[in-house]
Amino acid sequence: MVDVDAVYARIPEYRQILEKNLDSTSPRYLFLLRGASERFRKALSTCSRRRGYDLIGGLGSIEIKGKKVPDITSLVMKALPK
């Protein structure tokens, strides 16, 4: 599982959206959000390959009876492309 908000908070493009208070009607917003989403996707892909995961979801979205689902938020943050 991944804390999506925590990961996005580490992505420069997403921080610009927040700092400049851009909304979804702004072309700059769409450009920055696309860049942030691409960084997130690459980090998830890297983690899933390294760990052999075929499913990664947001916090609380996955339950396996009798097992604890690992939180890989810190691994995804470390895998974010520069």
Secondary structure, DSSP 8 states (H G I E B T S, - for coil): -B-HHHHHTT-HHHHHHHHTT--TTSHHHHHHHHHHHHHHHHHHHHHHHHHT-S---BTTS--BTTB-----HHHHHHH---
